[in-house]
Amino acid sequence: MLTVNLQDAMLCCRAVLPVMRRQRHGTIINIGSVAARRPLPGCAVYAATKAGIAAFSQSLAEELRADGIRVGVLVAGAVDTPLWDAIANGPERSRMLRPEDVARAVVLMATLPPHAALEELTLLPAGGIL
């Protein structure tokens, strides 16, 4: 979980930064989770990785602002994905966000005009945290 949720996101950022710095613009959007801020039983490691993504994204945004590179984190609530298949007694999946909802939020963050930056966006199911 540390590798996929935290280390791999950091490595992806490191891979794109040389090109973005040469261009003097770019947008990086990392995917966080409300679990990083609100305790969920049985999710300590997951929450820690997503809290790490949030802190990493905030620090990176400050470091890269002068280079014309925007960095944001999309803090998502429960999304109906196959990850929930392995969780017994999870929330009702029909009440969750759909993957396309998350994709729309990412597009919103990425398509703002160059003079604007949305550094954090929290996207929850309409019913709140499930």
Buried (B, 14 or more C-beta within 10 A) or exposed (E): EEEEBBEEBBEEBEEEBEEBBEEEEBBBBBBBBBBBBEEBEEBEEBBBBBBBBBEBBBEBBEEBEEBEBBBBBBBBBBBBEEEEEEEEEEBEBEEBBEEEBBEEBBEBBEEEEEEEBBBBBEBBBEEEEB
